[in-house]
Amino acid sequence: MIAMLSVLFCLAGVFVLLAISEFLNFSGSHTGELRRKFTHITVGIFVATWPWLIGWRTIQLLGLAMLIIIFVNRRYDLFRFNKGLRRETYGDYFFALAITLCALLTTNKVFFAVAILHLALADGVAAVAGRKYGLKWKYKVFNHSKTVIGSMAFWFVSLGILGVGTLFARDALDTNGYRLLIILVPPLLTIIENLSPQGLDNLLIPVAVLGALHAATTF
């Protein structure tokens, strides 16, 4: 009974956040990329808490269920968090796949949360900061516009997530592993974010984070 209530709570939480995004759209306070990133950040932060609420198999299945819902949404326009964008992106598909894949690749709750928070916060804050403050400092990677401010924001948020988040995994990481993570991983992830086309970073970044975290446990 408790397990079922936890699953319902996770599902309801996602739909509430999507409903808030829809309300912001209709009110006109958030549109286009900003609305998409609001959904991206809030849903991602919520998903990062799931290992403390439900089991790994359930997370895997919920990720697949989200993938199906996103496919249906693309066809029938139930939610509009991707509307108003100036570019084609498959980031929502990769977002759902990342949830399932991360739940398959680790059974460490903190590692999962750190990986998903990179997907939610580092990527989301970078996009918002770049759009708001970085339009004058642009550069192109594979014909996709990037901003210096956005890349810097990604780097620093990644550093913060790793620096603080992995303190809660001291049973798995020693000082050497911790040092290597905060020095090497943020710039590596920033490069991956720059090189990933059409939202693929939503999948590659959390998987790379998990790979780095598990590699760091061997030091």
N, C-alpha and C positions, 0 to 999 in steps of 0.2 A: 504493500500500500504506500509506504513512504517512498519507495523507488519510483512508483508511478507518479506520485505527486511531484517529485523532483524533476522528472521528465516533462511533465505538464508545465512546471514553473519555467524551465529552460525554453520551451516552445513559446509560452506566453510572453516571456521577456523579449524574445526576438520580434514577435509580432507587435508588441507595444512600441518598441523602438522604431519599427517600420511605420507604424501608425503616426508616431510623432513626426517622422520625416515627411510623411504625406501632409500632415497639418502645416508644417513649416512651408512646404511647397505651395499649398493653397493660400496661405497667408501672405506669401510673397517675400518672407524674410530670408529664406534660403533658396537659391535656385542653382541649377546646373551642377558644376563641379563641387561647389560648397555643400550642396545638399547631399551629393553622393558621398563626400568625405565625412559628413556628419553621421550618416548611416554606417559607413566603413569603420569609423573610430568607435562609436558607441556599441555596435554589435560585437566588434572584435574584443573590446574590453570585457563585455559580458561573457563571451565565449571563453575567455582566458580563465574564468572562475569555474568552468564546468567540471574539471576533475575533482573538485571538492564537493560537487553536488550529485554527479552521476558517474557511472562506470565507463571504462574505456570503450567497451564494445558499443555502448549506447551513444557515446560521442561520435564514434565512427559512423553509426547508422544515421545520426542526426545530420552529420556533414553530408552524407549521400542524399538525405531527404531535402536538405537545403539546395543541393545541386539540381534536383528534380523541380523544386519550386521555382528556382531561378530560370530554368528552361521554360517552364509554363508561363512565368511572368514575361519573358521575352516575347512569347507568342501572343499573349492576351492582355499585356499592359495592365496588370493588377496594381503594381506599385511602380512609381516613376522615378526611382532614385538614379537611374541612368539616363534620364531624359535631359535634353538641353546641353549635352556635351558636344564639343567640337571635334571629337575624335572617336573612332571605333575602339572599344576596349572589351576584353573578355575577363577583366579582373574579377567580376562577381563569380564567374565559374571557378576561377583559380582560388578564390577566397574559400569557397565551399570545399573544394578538393584539398586545400591546405589543412582544413580542420580534420578531415578524415585521415589524411596521410600523417599528420603530426601525432594523432592518437594511435596510429599503427607503429610509428617509429620510436615512441618513448612510453614508459610507464612512470616517469618522474613528473610529478604534478608541477613542480616549480619550472622544470625545463619546458614543459608544454606551455605554461603561462608566459614565460619569457619569449618563446617563439611566436606565440599569437599576439603578444603585446607589440612585438616588432611589426607584425603585419598591420595591427590597428593603429598604434601611436607613431612609430617612426615614419612609416610610409604616409600616414594621414597628415601628421603635422608638417612633414616636408612639402606635401602638395599644397596645403593651405598657406604656409609661410611663403613658399615660392610664388604662389599666385598673388598674394597680398603685397609682398615687399620686394620680390625679386625680378619683376618684369623687365627692369633696365639691365640686368646682368644675366643674359640668356646665353646658352650655347646649345648646339645640336648634337645628338647622338643617334645615328641611323635615321636622320630626318625627323627625330622627335625632339621637341624643345624641352630643355632642362634649365634650371636656374641655379646659380651659385648659392643663393640664400637657401633654396630648397635642399640642396645637397648638404650644406652645412647643418641645416636643421636635422636632417636625417642622421648624420654622423653623431651629433650631440645627444639626440634623443636615444639613439642606440646605445651610446656610452652610458647614459643614465639608467636605461633599462637593465643592461648587463651589470653595471656597477652596483645597483641596489638589489635587483632581483636575485642574482646569484648568491647574495649574502644569506638567503634563505635555503641554500643548497650546500651548506658547509660540510655536510656529511658526505657529499659526493665530490667536492672540489677542494683542492689544497691551495696554498698561497700561490704557487707557481702557475697552476692552471688558471687561477683567477686573474693574475697579472697578464698572462698571454691573451686571455679573452678580451679584456678591456683595451689592450693595446692594438691587437691585430684584427679583431672581428669588426668593429665599427667601420674602418676604412674599406675592408673587403666587402661588407654588405652594401656600402655606398656605391661601390663599383658595380655590384650586381644589380642594384636598383637602377643605375644609369643605363646599363646594357640590356635590360629586359624590356622587350616590346609588348605593347598591347595588354598590359596588366599581368604579364607573366611573373613579375616580381612578387605578386601576391602568393605565388606558390614557391618560388625559388628562395625567397628570403627566409621564411620560417623553417624550411627544410635545411638551409645552410646554417641557421642558428642552432638547430638541433644537432647537426653534424659537428659543429664547433664545440658545443657543450659536451657531447659525448667524447670527442677527441680530448678535450681538456681534462676529463676525469682520469686519463691514462698517465698524466704527468705527475 
